[in-house]
Amino acid sequence: MASIWKHPKSPFFMACYTDHLGKRRKRTTKQSGRREALRVAQEFEDLERAARKNHVTTHALQRFASDLNQSLTGQSLETPSITRFLEDWIEGKKSRNAKLSTIERYTTVKNLFLKSLERMREAPISAIGGKHLESFLRQRLKAGTASKTVFVDMKILRAAFNEAVGFGHIVVNPARMVKLPEVQSEKREIFTVEEIKKLIEAAFEEESQWTTMILLGATTGARLKDCANMRWENIDWNTQMIRYIQAKTGKTVDVPLHPDLDDHFEMYRVVNETGFICPEMAARAVDGKHGLSASFIRLMKRAGVDPKTIERKNKRKFSTKSFHSLRYTFNTILYENGVDQEVRRKIIGHSSMFMNDHYTKPAVEPLKRAMDKMPSVY
């Protein structure tokens, strides 16, 4: 049992207690009052007893430090709950003008993680350990979420807990204790010119706005959401340029208006028209069973173009050919026609040469013709 003792020449009481090895220890309580000193001494012994039973956690240590600091300075070191911390973390991102898409992604991960914690969601952040992060990861994978998505989820949580370490709320980052999932990166395939023509013909026969969407994707390399949100105001008819802001990156992209797209618009555009070019598409979500992505895959099948759907290890299906393939195709056609990579990067809006390389899929024949120029060395 803990006790206290005071040297005649000292203003503070000493704590006398048994440590986790069974040895008696003496340690100053920094308290001059008997009651407060005895409480600190008992805290010392309780912590050592927990250590003896292997029950000490980071949360217990931090709670002890907080109580001790409260006794010494009158100030608490209590950490915020995991819910409050994550909410404050996201608010901090908003105040630093993070992109809306980034805030939405972070908020989704926050909600999913808190839901996985169940009753622990109001616990101090210091009570969250690696086991909670590991459980969250496994739940996501078990639900059929793509490994690449889960990988990003965990990177986001790592960033959040890193900030908690920086603020002194926790000692170590629990998310770093969890091994990230292996990312299954399926390669996107490009369309042939003949396949693009088939898609346009099928959309034209159905009198749908997919005709415009496909032309936009094929001649600008814009992503599906950017094509759907394209407005008449984005087109400068005098300079024959299209300027739009990418929804994913927030980057402004300038693309010359392709003659095919210009001819298509001439058929039905009104002078000084404003608003969405494809209002029906702009009103629809990208993902989901009835979203634009799935709708385009169905159009491909009606046009006789194989989306080349494969099944991942988690049983989820992935189409190696989709609307996003138009972006790959656009970049590859420019490459095969000798357009400089820096120019290609600016037109398509890539942030780096590395990313532009990823979107370039050179055809086999040009590579073979290049190899034919290699003289015999045998």
C-alpha positions in Angstrom: 0.0 0.0 0.0 1.3 3.5 -0.9 2.3 5.9 1.8 3.9 9.3 2.1 6.8 10.7 4.0 8.2 14.2 4.5 11.8 15.2 5.2 12.0 17.9 7.7 13.9 20.1 5.4 11.8 19.5 2.3 8.5 21.4 1.5 7.1 18.3 -0.4 6.0 14.9 0.6 7.7 11.8 -0.8 5.6 8.9 -2.2 6.5 5.4 -0.9 5.1 2.6 -3.1 5.9 -0.8 -4.7 6.9 -0.9 -8.3 6.0 -3.5 -10.9 9.1 -5.5 -9.9 8.1 -5.7 -6.3 10.7 -3.2 -5.1 9.8 -0.3 -2.8 10.4 3.1 -4.3 10.5 6.7 -3.1 9.6 9.6 -5.4 8.6 13.2 -4.8 5.0 14.1 -5.2 5.7 17.8 -5.6 2.8 18.3 -3.1 3.0 20.1 0.2 -0.5 19.0 1.3 -0.9 15.6 2.9 -4.2 14.7 1.1 -2.9 15.6 -2.4 0.4 13.9 -1.8 -1.3 10.6 -0.7 -3.4 10.7 -3.9 -0.4 11.1 -6.1 1.4 8.2 -4.3 -1.6 6.0 -4.8 -1.6 6.8 -8.5 2.0 5.8 -8.7 1.3 2.4 -7.1 -1.9 1.8 -9.2 0.1 2.4 -12.4 2.9 0.0 -11.2 0.3 -2.6 -10.3 -1.3 -2.4 -13.8 2.2 -2.7 -15.3 2.8 -5.8 -13.2 -0.4 -7.4 -14.8 0.6 -6.2 -18.3 -2.5 -3.9 -18.3 -0.7 -0.6 -19.0 -1.8 1.2 -22.2 -0.8 4.4 -23.8 -4.2 5.8 -22.7 -3.5 4.8 -19.1 -0.1 6.5 -19.1 -1.5 9.7 -20.7 -4.4 9.7 -18.2 -1.9 9.4 -15.3 0.2 12.2 -16.8 -2.9 14.4 -17.1 -3.9 13.7 -13.6 -0.5 14.4 -12.3 -0.2 17.6 -14.3 -3.6 18.7 -12.9 -2.3 18.2 -9.4 0.9 20.1 -10.1 -0.3 23.0 -12.3 -4.0 23.0 -12.2 -4.1 22.3 -15.9 -5.4 19.1 -17.6 -3.7 17.2 -20.3 -6.9 15.4 -21.3 -7.0 14.6 -25.0 -10.1 15.2 -27.2 -12.3 12.3 -28.2 -11.5 10.7 -31.5 -14.8 12.1 -32.9 -14.0 15.6 -31.9 -10.4 15.4 -33.1 -11.3 14.1 -36.6 -14.0 16.7 -36.9 -11.6 19.5 -35.9 -9.0 18.1 -38.2 -11.3 18.3 -41.2 -12.4 21.8 -40.2 -8.7 22.7 -40.2 -8.5 21.5 -43.8 -11.5 23.6 -44.8 -9.9 26.7 -43.2 -6.8 26.1 -45.3 -8.9 26.1 -48.5 -8.6 22.4 -49.3 -10.5 21.3 -52.4 -14.2 20.4 -51.9 -13.5 16.9 -53.3 -10.7 16.4 -50.8 -13.0 17.5 -47.9 -15.7 15.1 -49.1 -13.2 12.2 -49.3 -11.9 12.9 -45.8 -15.4 13.2 -44.4 -16.4 9.9 -45.9 -13.4 8.1 -44.3 -14.0 9.9 -41.0 -17.7 8.7 -40.9 -16.7 5.1 -41.9 -14.0 4.9 -39.3 -16.1 6.3 -36.5 -18.9 3.9 -37.4 -16.5 1.0 -37.1 -15.5 2.1 -33.6 -19.1 1.8 -32.4 -19.1 2.7 -28.6 -15.4 3.7 -28.8 -16.2 6.7 -31.0 -16.5 9.0 -28.0 -13.4 7.6 -26.3 -10.2 9.8 -26.0 -8.0 9.6 -29.1 -5.3 8.2 -26.9 -7.5 5.1 -26.4 -7.4 4.3 -30.1 -4.8 1.7 -30.9 -3.5 -0.3 -33.9 -6.2 -3.0 -33.3 -9.0 -0.5 -34.1 -7.3 0.6 -37.3 -6.7 -3.1 -38.3 -10.3 -3.9 -37.6 -11.4 -1.0 -39.8 -9.2 -2.1 -42.7 -10.5 -5.7 -42.5 -14.1 -4.5 -42.4 -13.6 -2.4 -45.5 -11.9 -5.3 -47.4 -14.6 -7.8 -46.3 -17.3 -5.4 -47.6 -15.8 -5.8 -51.0 -14.1 -2.3 -51.1 -11.3 -2.1 -53.7 -7.8 -2.5 -52.1 -6.8 0.7 -53.8 -9.6 2.6 -52.0 -8.8 1.0 -48.7 -5.2 1.9 -49.2 -6.2 5.6 -49.6 -8.5 5.4 -46.6 -5.6 4.3 -44.4 -3.3 7.0 -45.8 -5.9 9.6 -44.9 -6.2 8.2 -41.3 -2.4 8.1 -41.0 -2.2 11.8 -41.9 -4.9 12.6 -39.3 -3.1 10.6 -36.5 0.2 12.2 -37.5 -1.3 15.6 -36.7 -2.5 14.2 -33.4 1.1 13.2 -32.6 2.3 16.7 -33.6 -0.2 18.3 -31.2 0.9 16.0 -28.4 -2.5 14.3 -28.1 -0.8 10.8 -28.6 2.7 9.5 -28.4 2.7 7.2 -31.4 0.6 7.0 -34.6 -1.5 3.8 -34.3 -2.3 3.8 -38.0 1.4 3.1 -38.7 1.1 -0.2 -36.8 -1.2 -1.5 -39.6 0.2 -3.0 -42.7 -1.4 -1.4 -45.8 -3.2 -3.7 -48.2 -1.5 -4.6 -51.5 -3.0 -2.5 -54.3 -4.4 -4.4 -57.2 -3.8 -2.0 -60.1 -5.6 -3.2 -63.2 -4.4 -1.6 -66.4 -6.8 0.6 -68.3 -7.0 -0.2 -72.1 -7.5 2.3 -74.9 -10.1 2.5 -77.6 -9.4 2.1 -81.3 -10.7 4.9 -83.6 -13.2 2.4 -85.0 -14.5 1.6 -81.6 -15.0 5.3 -80.8 -16.9 5.7 -84.1 -19.2 2.8 -83.1 -19.9 4.4 -79.8 -20.8 7.7 -81.4 -23.0 6.0 -84.0 -24.9 4.1 -81.3 -25.4 7.2 -79.2 -26.5 9.2 -82.2 -29.1 6.6 -83.1 -30.5 6.7 -79.6 -30.6 10.6 -79.8 -28.9 10.8 -76.4 -26.4 13.3 -75.1 -23.8 10.6 -75.0 -22.9 11.7 -78.5 -21.7 15.0 -77.2 -20.1 13.4 -74.1 -18.1 10.9 -76.2 -16.9 13.6 -78.5 -15.9 15.8 -75.5 -14.0 12.9 -73.9 -12.3 11.8 -77.2 -11.2 15.3 -78.3 -10.3 16.9 -75.0 -9.3 14.0 -72.7 -11.6 15.4 -70.0 -12.8 13.1 -67.3 -16.4 11.9 -67.2 -17.5 14.3 -64.5 -15.8 17.3 -66.2 -17.5 16.4 -69.5 -20.9 16.2 -67.8 -20.3 19.6 -66.1 -19.0 21.3 -69.2 -20.8 24.6 -69.9 -21.2 26.7 -73.0 -19.4 29.5 -71.2 -16.3 27.2 -71.2 -16.0 27.7 -74.9 -14.4 30.7 -76.5 -15.6 30.7 -80.1 -13.3 33.5 -81.1 -10.1 31.8 -80.1 -11.6 28.3 -80.6 -10.4 27.2 -77.1 -12.1 25.3 -74.3 -11.1 26.4 -70.8 -12.5 24.4 -67.8 -11.5 23.6 -64.2 -10.9 20.0 -63.4 -13.3 18.8 -60.6 -10.7 16.3 -59.3 -7.6 18.6 -59.1 -9.1 22.2 -59.3 -6.6 22.8 -62.1 -7.5 25.1 -65.0 -7.0 23.3 -68.4 -7.0 24.9 -71.8 -7.7 22.7 -74.8 -8.1 23.7 -78.5 -11.5 23.0 -79.9 -11.3 20.0 -82.2 -12.9 20.4 -85.7 -15.1 17.4 -85.1 -16.4 18.9 -81.9 -16.9 22.3 -83.5 -18.9 20.8 -86.4 -21.0 18.8 -83.9 -21.8 22.0 -81.9 -22.7 23.9 -85.1 -25.7 21.7 -85.5 -27.6 22.8 -82.5 -25.8 25.5 -80.5 -27.5 28.9 -80.0 -25.5 32.1 -80.1 -24.6 33.4 -76.6 -26.1 30.3 -75.1 -25.3 29.6 -71.4 -25.6 26.7 -69.0 -24.7 23.0 -69.2 -23.9 21.6 -72.6 -25.3 18.3 -71.5 -27.9 19.2 -68.8 -29.3 15.6 -68.5 -25.8 14.3 -67.8 -24.9 17.1 -65.4 -28.0 16.1 -63.3 -26.8 12.5 -62.8 -24.3 11.0 -60.4 -21.1 9.4 -61.8 -21.2 6.3 -59.7 -23.8 3.8 -58.7 -26.0 1.3 -60.6 -27.8 4.1 -62.5 -24.8 6.5 -62.6 -23.0 7.7 -65.7 -20.2 5.2 -65.5 -22.5 2.2 -65.5 -24.7 3.8 -68.2 -21.7 4.2 -70.5 -20.8 0.5 -70.0 -24.3 -0.4 -71.1 -23.9 1.8 -74.2 -20.6 0.1 -75.1 -22.3 -3.3 -75.0 -25.2 -2.0 -77.3 -22.6 -0.6 -79.7 -20.8 -3.9 -79.8 -17.7 -2.7 -78.0 -16.3 -5.1 -75.4 -15.7 -3.4 -72.0 -13.4 -6.3 -71.1 -14.8 -6.7 -67.6 -12.6 -8.7 -65.2 -13.3 -9.9 -61.6 -11.0 -8.8 -58.8 -9.9 -10.9 -55.9 -12.6 -9.3 -53.8 -15.2 -10.4 -56.4 -15.8 -6.8 -57.5 -15.9 -6.3 -61.3 -13.7 -3.9 -63.1 -14.0 -2.8 -66.8 -10.6 -2.2 -68.4 -12.4 -0.2 -71.0 -14.7 2.6 -69.8 -15.3 6.3 -70.4 -12.0 7.0 -68.7 -10.3 5.0 -71.5 -11.1 8.0 -73.8 -8.7 10.0 -71.7 -6.0 7.4 -72.2 -6.8 7.1 -75.9 -6.6 10.9 -76.3 -3.2 11.1 -74.7 -1.9 8.0 -76.7 -3.1 9.4 -80.1 -1.2 12.7 -79.4 1.9 10.7 -78.4 1.8 8.5 -81.6 1.5 11.6 -83.7 4.6 13.1 -82.3 3.1 15.7 -79.9 5.7 16.7 -77.3 5.1 15.3 -73.8 5.1 18.7 -72.1 2.4 19.9 -74.5 0.4 16.7 -74.0 0.7 17.2 -70.2 -0.7 20.7 -70.4 -3.6 19.8 -72.7 -4.8 16.9 -70.7 -4.1 18.6 -67.3 -1.6 16.1 -65.8 0.4 17.4 -62.8 3.6 15.5 -63.8 5.4 13.7 -66.6 5.2 10.5 -64.6 1.4 10.6 -64.6 1.4 11.4 -68.3 3.6 8.4 -69.0 1.0 6.3 -67.1 -1.7 7.5 -69.5 0.3 6.8 -72.6 -0.3 3.4 -74.2 1.8 3.1 -77.3 0.6 0.7 -80.0 2.6 -2.4 -80.7 3.2 -1.8 -84.4 5.1 1.5 -84.0 7.3 -0.1 -81.5 8.0 -3.0 -83.9 8.8 -0.6 -86.7 11.3 1.2 -84.4 12.9 -2.2 -83.5 13.3 -3.0 -87.2 15.7 -0.1 -87.4 18.0 -1.9 -85.0 20.9 -3.4 -87.0 21.8 -7.1 -86.6 24.3 -7.7 -83.9 24.4 -11.5 -84.2 
